[in-house]
Amino acid sequence: MPVANKSIKFGTDGWRGVIGDEFTFERLALVAPVAAQVLLYTYGKIVGNRTIIVGHDRRFMAEDFAQFVAQTVIDAGFDVVLTDTFAPTPAFSWAAKHQNALGALVVTASHNPGKYLGLKVKSCFGGSVSSEVTKEIESLLTQSVSFNSPPGKLETFDPWQSYTQGLEGKVDITKIRDAIASGKLTLFTDAMHGASAGGLAMLLGDQVQEINSDRDPLFEGGAPEPLPKYISKFIQLIKNHRQTNPEGLSVGLVFDGDCDRIAAVDGEGNFLSSQILIPILIDHLTQRRGFTGEIVKTVSGSDLIPLIAELHNLSVYETPVGYKYIADRMLDAPVLLGGEESGGIGYGSHIPERDALLSALYVLEAIVESGMDLGDYYRHLQNQVNFDSVYDRIDLPLSGMEARAKLLQQLQSEPLKEIAGKQVIDCQTIDGYKFRLDDNSWLMIRFSGTEPVLRLYCEASTLEEVHKTLAWAKDWAQ
């Protein structure tokens, strides 16, 4: 389809496209000033100014696109505070709140492959804007919008300084630093060539052992997404360390391209997704820091999350997939933690935004104060609530949007009653179709909102059962 016929659509967190095809300077010139105008409509009375933060990650020409965004927004009559370097997306969300700006426009494609770039729109509160805001941006892109204000002014800033100072104050940073310096804890990090590079070293010192901290816009031919298939060398690094250093604690932390998603690797070299980290964090923050509040999870989150919440007398609120839904809830209720299965975790004591560096600090604090390896900590929690499970997800490309529509129609007209030989006992439709099966495992079928991709999620008691169910779903879709 020619670019001219492609409408600009915002997904669960921002708009993205292939560089030079959907994502161009010409299209940014349309989107950026309209996004700034909608931020003014939405938050102007709250902040009382016309200031927009503009930031970027480390992708191909990201700084050039960010400078272009800044200039188009200035020409539309807004003042711009432009980053002087790459930084995590949460750092720009932090800046939007702490500099009392209308919001932030961040040039990033997050965890997507190197051919993509995009634009995330952040609110004055320091989190993703709501669906209503992005729908308003999309609507205005089809209209003629005039900007009659005189040009604004430009300032630049270092996004790291205030942000890292804020993070330091949220954990016992001295205890973590001392554990690393003394050798009680060995910390490995994988920046995946993204915007987290150097971040933990700023916070914890130069004994942090970081790999893939150089800039590689092609991400070694993969994607900067914290999944096992992209971090095999990192996992092997930690396994090798354990063979030569069997004593002491060690952990690996992995960040996505714009550092709002996190995963971990325990001392044995086992991959730990946020489905595992979220229960650990809930336990740590309640037991050792005395935090309380609601737990917000997306519908694709593990069944262990509500069990651990119940263990600590915390209520649970469930949302569709997408951190903007969690952010909305954080503005309306006292939330302890909000998390999604894809690696985004945020905290009510922070900004309403997923923040991988803060999550990293809390994970490290949990290890140091518990004295347990992350894998052991997770097994301890499973034993406490008598729950064993394994989770996995696959993304299945479809032949086109017509195939997507056909499968969606089939789900609506012919509801599934049996999956992989198990009876369906419940179907939840808050986002996609989540089928609860008679052995209490579940399969979730969800369509991407912007591309012909089917996302299949499953949690069951064994890895064999997970793979069996996902294989069934894949066969059904094809």
Protein Blocks (a to p, Z undefined) as FASTA:
>chain_A
ZZklpccdddfbocdddehilmcfklmmmmmmmmmmmmmmmmmmmnopabdcddddfbeh
klmmmmmmmmmmmmnopacdddfbdcdfklmmmmmmmnopabdcdddehjacfkbccddd
ddfkopacdfklmmmmmmmmmpccddfbdcdddddddfklmmmmmmmmmpcfklmmmmmm
nopaccdddeklpaknoklmmmnojkbccehkbccfklnoiacddcfklmmmmmmmmmmm
mmmmmgccdddddddfkopaccdddfkopacdfklmmmmmmmmmmmmnopacdddddfkb
cfklmmmmmmnopacddddedjklmmmmmmmpccfbdcdfkopacdfklccdddfklmmm
mmmmmmmmnopafklmmmmmmmmnopacdddddddddfbjklmmmmmmmmmmmccfbggh
iacfbdcfkgojadddfkopacdddddfkbccdddddddfbfklmmmmmmmmmmmmZZ
